[in-house]
């Protein structure tokens, strides 16, 4: 067998082109390139060193992750400033926002795209005209690069709907430097722990 087909050989002999994908032996850890599978079917695709099963792995570097926390800070700054244009600039064109149903009485709590993000912002200010406050308390970077945030949310309306007060959980996912999806849920209602003032 050509040494280019065995672990560490990165090019197809005589061509200088990278071989992809790499085959890795789960038993002994040996790495084989595509030359090792010529004339072999998946049923006979075993390590030529120890006979262990081969699985495909990529030699390509993992894509660099965006730093999501500064992006989330930018979204909150735009929100608190009431700057819808800036907020939309930070949202992916196909952004998905899944809100808490209790915050959107009589309305759909799911929003899609830039038009949906604009409507989400407008509805909160329209429905909770006396006060809408969201104070982040905890943040955690998840393994997939998204951000989990726990916040204290207080909302009050001049209408006849009851005030909303709860600890909420939200998961923010980013793509290409923009918000791609966020889902909000109630983690704990404040009223369940203490009487309202």
N, C-alpha and C positions, 0 to 999 in steps of 0.2 A: 504494500500500500504506500502511496505517496505520503511523505511526511507532511505535506500541506493539508492532508485530510485529517490529521490527528491534532490533538490539543495544542494550542499555541500557533498552529499554522493558520495565518490570517488571509492568505490569498490563494486563488486557484492557480496551480502551477502554470507558469508561462504567460499568464494574462494580467496579473497584478490587480484583479478585481476582487473586492471583498466577497467572501462566501457567506450567505445568509439563507436560512437561519442556522444557528449552531445547534447541534444535538448534544445533550448532556446525559451522562449515565447516572441514574438515580442511585445505583449501588456503589460504584467506585469513584464517581465524580469526574471521570474522564470526559473531555469535550471533543466532539467530532464535528467536522463541517460537512456540508452537503455532499461532498465526494464520497463520504462513507455510506450513503444510502443508495448509490447508483445500483440499479438492478435488484433492489431489495423492496419487498412489500412491507406494509405496516406490520404484518404478522411476524416478519423476520427481522424487524428493525431492532436489533439488540447490539449492545456494546461489543466491539471486536476484541476488547481486552478481557472482560470478565463475563460477558453474556447477559449483563443486566439490561433492564429496559431503558430505552432512549426517549427523552422528551425534548421538545424544541424550546430553546431560549434565545433571547435576542442579545446581540453584542452592541446594539445601539444604546447610547447613553439615555437615561430617563430624561424627559423634558423638564426643564427648570420650572419649579413651581413659582407662581406669583406670590408675593407677600400679601396675604388677604386682609390682615388687620388694618393697614393704612387705607385700603380700599373701603373697608367697612366704616372707618372713621370719616372718610370723605362723604359717604352716603348720609351719615348722621348729621354732619355739618350742613349739607345741602338741605336736609329735611328740616332742621331747626331754623335755618335761615329762610325757609319757605321758597327756596330757589328750585323750582320745578325743572327749569332748563338744565341746571347743573346735575340734578338728580338723574335726569334722563340720559345725560352724557355718560354717567357711570353705570348705566344699565345696558345689558345686551339687548339687541333688537327683539329677541324672542324670550325676554325675561318672563319668569313665572313667579307670581306672588300668591301665596296661599295664606289668607288671613284668618283671624279668629272670628267665627260666626257672630258671636255676641257683640262685636265691635261694628258690625254692618247690618243692623236689624232692617229687614225688608229689602236687602240687596244681596247680590252674589258676593261671596267673600273670596272668590278666586279671580285673579287678574292676569292678563296675558299681554305681552308686548309693551311698547312704549305708550300706546293709548291706554292700556290697562294700568300701567304704573302711574300715569297722570291721574286717572280716575281714582285709584287707591289713595293718592295723596289728597285729592279734592274731597273725597267722601269722608275721610277722617276729619278734616277741618269743618266740613258741613255738618256732620252728625254730632260731633263733640265740640261745639262752638265755644263753650265756656272754658274748657281745659282739656288738653291731651298731653300727657307727660309720660315719656318713656326713659327710664334711667337705667343704663346698663350696670349690672352688679358683678357679673362674672363672665369671663370669656375663656374658651378652650379651643385650641387648634386640633381638629380631628385628623385621623390618619389619611383621609382622602383629600386633605387640603382645605376642607370647608371649615367654617367657624361656627361653634355653638355659643350662643349668648343667652344668659339669663338676665331678665330685666324686671323692674318694678313698673307697672303701667297703671296710670290713673286717668280716667276719662270722665268728664262731666258735661252734661248737655242742658241747654235752656228749655228743652222740650220735656215731655213727660216720661221719657225712658229712664230707668234706674241708672245710677252711676256705675261705672265699671272700675274695679280695682283688683289687680291680680299680679302674681309673679308669673311671668311668661318665659317660654323657651323658644328660641328661634335658631334655625340652622341656615347659614348663608353659604351659597356655593357660587364660585366665580369661574369665569371662562374668558380667556383673552384679555384679562385686566378689567372685566366688567361683571356686574352682578348677573348671574344666569338664573338663579332660583333661590327663593327664600320661603320657608314655611314656619308659621307661627303656631304655637299651641299654648294652652294654659297649663302651667306647671302646678300652681296652687292659688286658689282664690284667697285673698286676704281676709274676706269676710268669714271664711271657715275657721280662721285662727283667732280672730279677735272681733269684738263688736265694732260696728262703724261709729265714728264720732258724730 
